[in-house]
Amino acid sequence: MSSRLPLAALRQFSAVALSALLLAPLVQADSIASPRLSMLEQAMQAQIDDGHLAGIATLVYDNGEVTHRQQLGYQDIASETPLAEDTLYKIYSLTKPVTAVALLMLVEEGKLSLDDPLEQHLPQFKDLQVAKSLDADPDNVPTEPATHAVTVRELMNYTGGFTYGRFTESAVDTLYAQADLFTRDITLEQLVDRVAEIPLRHQPGTRWHYSFSIDIQARLVEVLSGQPYDEFLAERVLGPLGMTDTGYYVSADKAERLATSYHPTDAGLQPMPQDEWLSKPTLIMGGSGLVSTMDDYLRFARMLLNEGELDGERLLQPETVQAMRSRQLPEGMSGPEWAPGNTFGLNVAVVDDSSPAGYLPEGTFWWWGIEGPWAWIDPDNQRIVMGMMQSTDFRHSRVVHNTVSHILFKPAE
């Protein structure tokens, strides 16, 4: 990703506005300077005017207060319904940090340890095999035994050897695709059982790789708590935090608030079907599936910023949150190759080099969803930056993220 601000994001700015930005300090009274926030609004409006997005909402929470909040464009283009503060968004992989909190709550309760072998709690993962060749015929993949049992920590730092079958290509990815793991018609238990039957993509602990490991974590929560995963979240995480609009489907009385997803085509933005989000799925996943609002997810992010507590409700101890947002990868291993300047904690990326990370402050921990929503939590500066959008063009979403981080955090020259 280029470290320069995309030219398209600058197109509509006047010379006066740019001059004001470059002369403004990065932080003004411990908050992001107002010229930068104005520039952010203009850049996001340009995304809509240029036809890239139907709508986008952004929010900055600085030292205990919301210093910027903006909803631009439409929740639904056809009906000309504008985005609102209570619009519901499909947050996809922003579900993952929620699952981290759920599993870490059980770690604190002594139900498991990060260094436990996975097979201790899910015996179907005993004696795992590893593909010897990623280029093999998927019908005849040569394998070898895993050098050690996958640990819970390796599930949470994404080095366990699992994959998704969607974002990379290999013989093992093909086997994942053939197993139909994303169907709504199986249970989480069935999904995890299917994953356990497929060889690992690589030896555990040897490389970072995006995968279904997060859904295995959710199954661990079910087994160790004795509750269906969605019920555990509702009782132990969402309820205590007051996240009343967050869940795995949208009830009929809230359906009109659900933002439409759009797919970019040569003919413009095309709406995607909403039906599957309006009824409870059989498959409740740990890695995706939640629907939420900006306000609800802000409460979750504030809990993490406050090291595990919000409004008198403590979900995690401070040292647990600190472990979640600290480097958890083996020595010498890098995190997501598509996110330079970052290492990886427990279900979250962690900035360890600001410039290549789009100038996000070091120590910021974050993640995002495939339709674009993101949350950056910066404990050193007591700041949260969030955005919500619904675009199937995930590559363009990363351009948007990079544009926002440059505007807000790139030092003045």
One Martini backbone bead per residue (centre of mass of N, CA, C, O) as a GRO file, in nm:
protein
  413
    1MET     BB    1   0.095   0.036   0.024
    2SER     BB    2   0.083   0.349  -0.011
    3SER     BB    3   0.206   0.642   0.166
    4ARG     BB    4   0.023   0.803  -0.012
    5LEU     BB    5  -0.219   1.012  -0.084
    6PRO     BB    6  -0.474   0.983  -0.268
    7LEU     BB    7  -0.570   1.186  -0.524
    8ALA     BB    8  -0.881   1.152  -0.508
    9ALA     BB    9  -0.895   1.268  -0.208
   10LEU     BB   10  -0.790   1.573  -0.313
   11ARG     BB   11  -0.959   1.700  -0.549
   12GLN     BB   12  -1.174   1.890  -0.362
   13PHE     BB   13  -0.946   2.063  -0.256
   14SER     BB   14  -0.830   2.342  -0.147
   15ALA     BB   15  -0.555   2.528  -0.093
   16VAL     BB   16  -0.647   2.631   0.181
   17ALA     BB   17  -0.710   2.357   0.314
   18LEU     BB   18  -0.429   2.235   0.279
   19SER     BB   19  -0.274   2.450   0.431
   20ALA     BB   20  -0.418   2.414   0.701
   21LEU     BB   21  -0.333   2.125   0.746
   22LEU     BB   22  -0.014   2.155   0.730
   23LEU     BB   23  -0.018   2.375   0.972
   24ALA     BB   24  -0.135   2.178   1.149
   25PRO     BB   25  -0.140   2.005   1.410
   26LEU     BB   26  -0.188   1.685   1.497
   27VAL     BB   27  -0.237   1.799   1.791
   28GLN     BB   28  -0.520   1.953   1.969
   29ALA     BB   29  -0.578   1.935   2.275
   30ASP     BB   30  -0.559   1.610   2.248
   31SER     BB   31  -0.662   1.644   1.950
   32ILE     BB   32  -0.775   1.638   1.652
   33ALA     BB   33  -0.753   1.851   1.417
   34SER     BB   34  -1.001   2.019   1.248
   35PRO     BB   35  -0.883   2.016   0.956
   36ARG     BB   36  -0.876   1.707   0.943
   37LEU     BB   37  -1.180   1.658   0.978
   38SER     BB   38  -1.263   1.815   0.727
   39MET     BB   39  -1.103   1.644   0.527
   40LEU     BB   40  -1.247   1.381   0.587
   41GLU     BB   41  -1.528   1.465   0.491
   42GLN     BB   42  -1.445   1.526   0.198
   43ALA     BB   43  -1.329   1.245   0.125
   44MET     BB   44  -1.594   1.085   0.180
   45GLN     BB   45  -1.770   1.239  -0.021
   46ALA     BB   46  -1.601   1.156  -0.270
   47GLN     BB   47  -1.675   0.855  -0.260
   48ILE     BB   48  -1.971   0.914  -0.340
   49ASP     BB   49  -1.945   1.104  -0.589
   50ASP     BB   50  -1.761   0.870  -0.742
   51GLY     BB   51  -1.920   0.580  -0.680
   52HIS     BB   52  -1.794   0.385  -0.450
   53LEU     BB   53  -2.021   0.477  -0.240
   54ALA     BB   54  -2.322   0.503  -0.074
   55GLY     BB   55  -2.191   0.502   0.226
   56ILE     BB   56  -2.051   0.679   0.525
   57ALA     BB   57  -1.917   0.633   0.855
   58THR     BB   58  -1.769   0.846   1.110
   59LEU     BB   59  -1.545   0.821   1.410
   60VAL     BB   60  -1.429   1.015   1.700
   61TYR     BB   61  -1.260   0.917   2.003
   62ASP     BB   62  -1.150   1.161   2.256
   63ASN     BB   63  -1.091   1.160   2.570
   64GLY     BB   64  -1.418   1.080   2.633
   65GLU     BB   65  -1.508   1.192   2.337
   66VAL     BB   66  -1.695   1.298   2.071
   67THR     BB   67  -1.535   1.483   1.792
   68HIS     BB   68  -1.656   1.291   1.558
   69ARG     BB   69  -1.951   1.284   1.333
   70GLN     BB   70  -2.048   1.100   1.026
   71GLN     BB   71  -2.313   1.090   0.775
   72LEU     BB   72  -2.292   0.960   0.443
   73GLY     BB   73  -2.538   0.908   0.248
   74TYR     BB   74  -2.661   0.576   0.195
   75GLN     BB   75  -2.843   0.298   0.299
   76ASP     BB   76  -3.045   0.343   0.042
   77ILE     BB   77  -3.081   0.430  -0.281
   78ALA     BB   78  -3.368   0.371  -0.391
   79SER     BB   79  -3.508   0.517  -0.122
   80GLU     BB   80  -3.326   0.746  -0.004
   81THR     BB   81  -3.182   0.640   0.257
   82PRO     BB   82  -3.019   0.763   0.503
   83LEU     BB   83  -2.787   0.774   0.707
   84ALA     BB   84  -2.770   0.680   1.053
   85GLU     BB   85  -2.695   0.639   1.379
   86ASP     BB   86  -2.890   0.353   1.372
   87THR     BB   87  -2.755   0.198   1.173
   88LEU     BB   88  -2.720  -0.118   1.029
   89TYR     BB   89  -2.435  -0.344   1.023
   90LYS     BB   90  -2.225  -0.554   0.857
   91ILE     BB   91  -1.919  -0.657   1.024
   92TYR     BB   92  -1.800  -0.925   1.020
   93SER     BB   93  -1.468  -0.928   1.132
   94LEU     BB   94  -1.555  -0.758   1.388
   95THR     BB   95  -1.619  -1.024   1.545
   96LYS     BB   96  -1.335  -1.123   1.641
   97PRO     BB   97  -1.283  -0.948   1.898
   98VAL     BB   98  -1.527  -1.063   2.047
   99THR     BB   99  -1.418  -1.354   2.062
  100ALA     BB  100  -1.170  -1.292   2.224
  101VAL     BB  101  -1.319  -1.204   2.478
  102ALA     BB  102  -1.476  -1.462   2.532
  103LEU     BB  103  -1.228  -1.653   2.564
  104LEU     BB  104  -1.073  -1.482   2.781
  105MET     BB  105  -1.282  -1.519   3.002
  106LEU     BB  106  -1.220  -1.828   3.031
  107VAL     BB  107  -0.928  -1.799   3.104
  108GLU     BB  108  -0.978  -1.640   3.368
  109GLU     BB  109  -1.160  -1.893   3.483
  110GLY     BB  110  -0.983  -2.167   3.408
  111LYS     BB  111  -1.085  -2.338   3.147
  112LEU     BB  112  -0.815  -2.228   3.011
  113SER     BB  113  -0.518  -2.209   2.808
  114LEU     BB  114  -0.311  -2.077   2.572
  115ASP     BB  115  -0.114  -2.353   2.601
  116ASP     BB  116  -0.315  -2.538   2.519
  117PRO     BB  117  -0.416  -2.800   2.365
  118LEU     BB  118  -0.675  -2.831   2.159
  119GLU     BB  119  -0.731  -3.144   2.209
  120GLN     BB  120  -0.816  -3.114   2.512
  121HIS     BB  121  -1.112  -2.985   2.409
  122LEU     BB  122  -1.078  -3.101   2.094
  123PRO     BB  123  -1.029  -3.421   1.992
  124GLN     BB  124  -1.046  -3.391   1.668
  125PHE     BB  125  -0.732  -3.253   1.683
  126LYS     BB  126  -0.590  -3.512   1.684
  127ASP     BB  127  -0.341  -3.596   1.482
  128LEU     BB  128  -0.246  -3.396   1.278
  129GLN     BB  129  -0.218  -3.307   0.943
  130VAL     BB  130   0.023  -3.205   0.685
  131ALA     BB  131   0.094  -3.052   0.409
  132LYS     BB  132   0.362  -3.102   0.174
  133SER     BB  133   0.177  -2.980  -0.068
  134LEU     BB  134   0.017  -2.702  -0.229
  135ASP     BB  135   0.028  -2.837  -0.545
  136ALA     BB  136  -0.148  -3.060  -0.519
  137ASP     BB  137  -0.375  -3.288  -0.551
  138PRO     BB  138  -0.668  -3.271  -0.377
  139ASP     BB  139  -0.711  -3.598  -0.403
  140ASN     BB  140  -0.371  -3.615  -0.327
  141VAL     BB  141  -0.245  -3.528  -0.034
  142PRO     BB  142   0.044  -3.501   0.106
  143THR     BB  143   0.152  -3.604   0.436
  144GLU     BB  144   0.225  -3.496   0.777
  145PRO     BB  145   0.296  -3.464   1.084
  146ALA     BB  146   0.267  -3.275   1.335
  147THR     BB  147   0.509  -3.133   1.542
  148HIS     BB  148   0.256  -3.014   1.700
  149ALA     BB  149   0.017  -2.915   1.891
  150VAL     BB  150  -0.225  -2.713   1.875
  151THR     BB  151  -0.284  -2.405   2.014
  152VAL     BB  152  -0.464  -2.152   2.141
  153ARG     BB  153  -0.268  -1.928   2.063
  154GLU     BB  154  -0.257  -2.015   1.757
  155LEU     BB  155  -0.549  -1.944   1.707
  156MET     BB  156  -0.514  -1.625   1.796
  157ASN     BB  157  -0.244  -1.577   1.593
  158TYR     BB  158  -0.271  -1.742   1.315
  159THR     BB  159  -0.061  -2.029   1.336
  160GLY     BB  160  -0.214  -2.324   1.313
  161GLY     BB  161  -0.276  -2.397   0.977
  162PHE     BB  162  -0.517  -2.271   0.883
  163THR     BB  163  -0.801  -2.179   0.671
  164TYR     BB  164  -1.058  -2.063   0.425
  165GLY     BB  165  -1.074  -2.101   0.090
  166ARG     BB  166  -1.062  -1.780  -0.042
  167PHE     BB  167  -0.771  -1.597  -0.022
  168THR     BB  168  -0.630  -1.861  -0.117
  169GLU     BB  169  -0.409  -2.093  -0.294
  170SER     BB  170  -0.460  -2.452  -0.266
  171ALA     BB  171  -0.517  -2.766  -0.187
  172VAL     BB  172  -0.642  -2.695   0.089
  173ASP     BB  173  -0.836  -2.477  -0.007
  174THR     BB  174  -0.999  -2.667  -0.184
  175LEU     BB  175  -1.100  -2.846   0.050
  176TYR     BB  176  -1.256  -2.623   0.189
  177ALA     BB  177  -1.447  -2.556  -0.044
  178GLN     BB  178  -1.568  -2.849  -0.066
  179ALA     BB  179  -1.690  -2.838   0.241
  180ASP     BB  180  -1.890  -2.605   0.280
  181LEU     BB  181  -1.838  -2.379   0.535
  182PHE     BB  182  -2.060  -2.128   0.463
  183THR     BB  183  -2.307  -2.256   0.527
  184ARG     BB  184  -2.617  -2.203   0.700
  185ASP     BB  185  -2.696  -2.536   0.746
  186ILE     BB  186  -2.485  -2.550   0.971
  187THR     BB  187  -2.305  -2.600   1.242
  188LEU     BB  188  -2.043  -2.527   1.431
  189GLU     BB  189  -1.970  -2.817   1.492
  190GLN     BB  190  -1.964  -2.911   1.194
  191LEU     BB  191  -1.750  -2.721   1.094
  192VAL     BB  192  -1.521  -2.815   1.284
  193ASP     BB  193  -1.522  -3.111   1.195
  194ARG     BB  194  -1.442  -3.054   0.901
  195VAL     BB  195  -1.171  -2.913   0.956
  196ALA     BB  196  -1.037  -3.161   1.112
  197GLU     BB  197  -1.023  -3.340   0.829
  198ILE     BB  198  -0.817  -3.132   0.732
  199PRO     BB  199  -0.533  -3.040   0.641
  200LEU     BB  200  -0.285  -2.855   0.704
  201ARG     BB  201  -0.115  -2.594   0.545
  202HIS     BB  202   0.081  -2.581   0.798
  203GLN     BB  203   0.283  -2.567   1.038
  204PRO     BB  204   0.262  -2.502   1.347
  205GLY     BB  205   0.408  -2.184   1.414
  206THR     BB  206   0.527  -2.076   1.104
  207ARG     BB  207   0.263  -1.894   1.020
  208TRP     BB  208   0.063  -1.650   0.904
  209HIS     BB  209  -0.304  -1.721   0.878
  210TYR     BB  210  -0.601  -1.695   0.750
  211SER     BB  211  -0.900  -1.827   0.933
  212PHE     BB  212  -1.106  -2.067   1.116
  213SER     BB  213  -0.991  -2.030   1.409
  214ILE     BB  214  -1.222  -1.849   1.523
  215ASP     BB  215  -1.443  -2.077   1.515
  216ILE     BB  216  -1.299  -2.262   1.709
  217GLN     BB  217  -1.321  -2.068   1.944
  218ALA     BB  218  -1.630  -2.069   1.961
  219ARG     BB  219  -1.646  -2.372   2.024
  220LEU     BB  220  -1.497  -2.356   2.288
  221VAL     BB  221  -1.707  -2.188   2.429
  222GLU     BB  222  -1.931  -2.393   2.415
  223VAL     BB  223  -1.791  -2.631   2.563
  224LEU     BB  224  -1.699  -2.465   2.831
  225SER     BB  225  -1.999  -2.331   2.890
  226GLY     BB  226  -2.268  -2.482   2.766
  227GLN     BB  227  -2.322  -2.275   2.523
  228PRO     BB  228  -2.430  -2.113   2.287
  229TYR     BB  229  -2.264  -1.866   2.140
  230ASP     BB  230  -2.487  -1.644   2.124
  231GLU     BB  231  -2.568  -1.669   2.423
  232PHE     BB  232  -2.303  -1.594   2.548
  233LEU     BB  233  -2.278  -1.314   2.427
  234ALA     BB  234  -2.544  -1.196   2.534
  235GLU     BB  235  -2.478  -1.252   2.846
  236ARG     BB  236  -2.147  -1.164   2.865
  237VAL     BB  237  -2.126  -0.906   2.653
  238LEU     BB  238  -2.365  -0.747   2.524
  239GLY     BB  239  -2.538  -0.695   2.772
  240PRO     BB  240  -2.333  -0.555   2.970
  241LEU     BB  241  -2.270  -0.326   2.731
  242GLY     BB  242  -2.543  -0.240   2.580
  243MET     BB  243  -2.576  -0.415   2.294
  244THR     BB  244  -2.892  -0.403   2.160
  245ASP     BB  245  -2.806  -0.409   1.824
  246THR     BB  246  -2.656  -0.691   1.862
  247GLY     BB  247  -2.629  -0.964   1.615
  248TYR     BB  248  -2.715  -1.243   1.385
  249TYR     BB  249  -2.979  -1.068   1.338
  250VAL     BB  250  -3.274  -0.908   1.204
  251SER     BB  251  -3.544  -0.787   1.310
  252ALA     BB  252  -3.840  -0.672   1.195
  253ASP     BB  253  -3.828  -0.394   1.367
  254LYS     BB  254  -3.517  -0.336   1.220
  255ALA     BB  255  -3.496  -0.369   0.903
  256GLU     BB  256  -3.501  -0.057   0.809
  257ARG     BB  257  -3.186  -0.020   0.929
  258LEU     BB  258  -3.052  -0.186   0.709
  259ALA     BB  259  -2.785  -0.190   0.524
  260THR     BB  260  -2.695  -0.191   0.206
  261SER     BB  261  -2.528  -0.379  -0.016
  262TYR     BB  262  -2.251  -0.317  -0.253
  263HIS     BB  263  -2.171  -0.371  -0.603
  264PRO     BB  264  -1.935  -0.304  -0.826
  265THR     BB  265  -1.992  -0.170  -1.157
  266ASP     BB  266  -2.013  -0.039  -1.470
  267ALA     BB  267  -2.327   0.042  -1.382
  268GLY     BB  268  -2.266   0.043  -1.083
  269LEU     BB  269  -2.431   0.011  -0.796
  270GLN     BB  270  -2.522  -0.306  -0.659
  271PRO     BB  271  -2.750  -0.471  -0.492
  272MET     BB  272  -2.785  -0.683  -0.221
  273PRO     BB  273  -2.913  -0.920  -0.056
  274GLN     BB  274  -3.099  -0.940   0.274
  275ASP     BB  275  -3.246  -1.201   0.378
  276GLU     BB  276  -3.021  -1.356   0.554
  277TRP     BB  277  -3.040  -1.115   0.787
  278LEU     BB  278  -3.367  -1.181   0.880
  279SER     BB  279  -3.252  -1.456   1.001
  280LYS     BB  280  -3.160  -1.718   1.177
  281PRO     BB  281  -2.887  -1.898   1.172
  282THR     BB  282  -2.738  -2.197   1.214
  283LEU     BB  283  -2.469  -2.051   1.166
  284ILE     BB  284  -2.250  -1.963   1.426
  285MET     BB  285  -1.991  -1.732   1.422
  286GLY     BB  286  -1.668  -1.601   1.522
  287GLY     BB  287  -1.567  -1.436   1.242
  288SER     BB  288  -1.876  -1.374   1.179
  289GLY     BB  289  -2.226  -1.210   1.152
  290LEU     BB  290  -2.250  -0.951   1.279
  291VAL     BB  291  -2.472  -0.697   1.387
  292SER     BB  292  -2.438  -0.331   1.395
  293THR     BB  293  -2.352  -0.030   1.547
  294MET     BB  294  -2.173   0.237   1.618
  295ASP     BB  295  -2.251   0.254   1.921
  296ASP     BB  296  -2.203  -0.039   2.001
  297TYR     BB  297  -1.904  -0.067   1.907
  298LEU     BB  298  -1.802   0.160   2.083
  299ARG     BB  299  -1.847   0.016   2.351
  300PHE     BB  300  -1.650  -0.209   2.297
  301ALA     BB  301  -1.399  -0.029   2.245
  302ARG     BB  302  -1.405   0.116   2.520
  303MET     BB  303  -1.350  -0.131   2.690
  304LEU     BB  304  -1.066  -0.180   2.572
  305LEU     BB  305  -0.948   0.101   2.632
  306ASN     BB  306  -1.034   0.038   2.951
  307GLU     BB  307  -0.928  -0.250   3.020
  308GLY     BB  308  -1.234  -0.420   3.045
  309GLU     BB  309  -1.417  -0.155   3.112
  310LEU     BB  310  -1.776  -0.042   3.151
  311ASP     BB  311  -1.980   0.109   3.351
  312GLY     BB  312  -1.896  -0.126   3.579
  313GLU     BB  313  -1.823  -0.342   3.354
  314ARG     BB  314  -1.629  -0.635   3.381
  315LEU     BB  315  -1.467  -0.857   3.153
  316LEU     BB  316  -1.159  -0.773   3.192
  317GLN     BB  317  -0.844  -0.766   3.263
  318PRO     BB  318  -0.585  -0.564   3.194
  319GLU     BB  319  -0.372  -0.791   3.126
  320THR     BB  320  -0.545  -0.921   2.905
  321VAL     BB  321  -0.564  -0.683   2.711
  322GLN     BB  322  -0.258  -0.648   2.684
  323ALA     BB  323  -0.219  -0.924   2.548
  324MET     BB  324  -0.408  -0.880   2.305
  325ARG     BB  325  -0.224  -0.600   2.221
  326SER     BB  326   0.016  -0.794   2.185
  327ARG     BB  327   0.268  -0.963   2.084
  328GLN     BB  328   0.216  -1.328   1.963
  329LEU     BB  329   0.450  -1.393   1.792
  330PRO     BB  330   0.701  -1.536   1.680
  331GLU     BB  331   1.011  -1.497   1.635
  332GLY     BB  332   1.036  -1.333   1.314
  333MET     BB  333   0.734  -1.295   1.268
  334SER     BB  334   0.489  -1.190   1.061
  335GLY     BB  335   0.213  -1.059   0.967
  336PRO     BB  336   0.024  -0.924   0.761
  337GLU     BB  337   0.117  -0.872   0.432
  338TRP     BB  338  -0.121  -0.639   0.384
  339ALA     BB  339   0.004  -0.504   0.679
  340PRO     BB  340   0.221  -0.298   0.714
  341GLY     BB  341   0.346  -0.234   1.044
  342ASN     BB  342   0.246  -0.519   1.159
  343THR     BB  343   0.134  -0.717   1.400
  344PHE     BB  344   0.019  -0.978   1.641
  345GLY     BB  345  -0.217  -1.086   1.853
  346LEU     BB  346  -0.550  -1.145   1.968
  347ASN     BB  347  -0.741  -1.099   1.691
  348VAL     BB  348  -0.523  -0.861   1.638
  349ALA     BB  349  -0.381  -0.592   1.520
  350VAL     BB  350  -0.042  -0.431   1.559
  351VAL     BB  351   0.126  -0.146   1.576
  352ASP     BB  352   0.503  -0.112   1.508
  353ASP     BB  353   0.492   0.088   1.235
  354SER     BB  354   0.363   0.371   1.128
  355SER     BB  355   0.425   0.444   0.831
  356PRO     BB  356   0.340   0.165   0.686
  357ALA     BB  357   0.053   0.198   0.863
  358GLY     BB  358  -0.059   0.487   0.775
  359TYR     BB  359   0.013   0.642   1.060
  360LEU     BB  360  -0.052   0.478   1.277
  361PRO     BB  361  -0.020   0.449   1.591
  362GLU     BB  362   0.163   0.305   1.802
  363GLY     BB  363  -0.041   0.040   1.948
  364THR     BB  364  -0.253   0.002   1.763
  365PHE     BB  365  -0.562  -0.173   1.759
  366TRP     BB  366  -0.714  -0.395   1.501
  367TRP     BB  367  -0.994  -0.416   1.261
  368TRP     BB  368  -1.196  -0.572   0.990
  369GLY     BB  369  -1.434  -0.581   0.730
  370ILE     BB  370  -1.513  -0.688   0.407
  371GLU     BB  371  -1.720  -0.418   0.389
  372GLY     BB  372  -1.514  -0.197   0.569
  373PRO     BB  373  -1.532  -0.200   0.858
  374TRP     BB  374  -1.376  -0.018   1.142
  375ALA     BB  375  -1.120  -0.041   1.423
  376TRP     BB  376  -0.931   0.197   1.616
  377ILE     BB  377  -0.713   0.139   1.901
  378ASP     BB  378  -0.556   0.396   2.119
  379PRO     BB  379  -0.409   0.392   2.425
  380ASP     BB  380  -0.197   0.626   2.434
  381ASN     BB  381  -0.436   0.846   2.318
  382GLN     BB  382  -0.727   0.780   2.382
  383ARG     BB  383  -0.839   0.635   2.097
  384ILE     BB  384  -1.108   0.625   1.846
  385VAL     BB  385  -1.150   0.482   1.514
  386MET     BB  386  -1.437   0.478   1.295
  387GLY     BB  387  -1.610   0.270   1.040
  388MET     BB  388  -1.898   0.260   0.806
  389MET     BB  389  -1.967   0.008   0.553
  390GLN     BB  390  -2.110  -0.144   0.220
  391SER     BB  391  -1.862  -0.316   0.044
  392THR     BB  392  -1.735  -0.568  -0.177
  393ASP     BB  393  -1.471  -0.389  -0.215
  394PHE     BB  394  -1.201  -0.461  -0.027
  395ARG     BB  395  -0.974  -0.305  -0.166
  396HIS     BB  396  -1.106  -0.026  -0.141
  397SER     BB  397  -1.128  -0.021   0.163
  398ARG     BB  398  -0.818   0.010   0.205
  399VAL     BB  399  -0.807   0.285   0.076
  400VAL     BB  400  -0.985   0.426   0.277
  401HIS     BB  401  -0.821   0.370   0.528
  402ASN     BB  402  -0.561   0.510   0.426
  403THR     BB  403  -0.684   0.787   0.391
  404VAL     BB  404  -0.766   0.834   0.685
  405SER     BB  405  -0.487   0.798   0.821
  406HIS     BB  406  -0.344   1.025   0.671
  407ILE     BB  407  -0.524   1.261   0.754
  408LEU     BB  408  -0.501   1.217   1.077
  409PHE     BB  409  -0.160   1.119   1.106
  410LYS     BB  410   0.011   1.268   0.923
  411PRO     BB  411   0.270   1.449   0.929
  412ALA     BB  412   0.371   1.747   0.897
  413GLU     BB  413   0.585   1.912   0.646
   0.00000   0.00000   0.00000
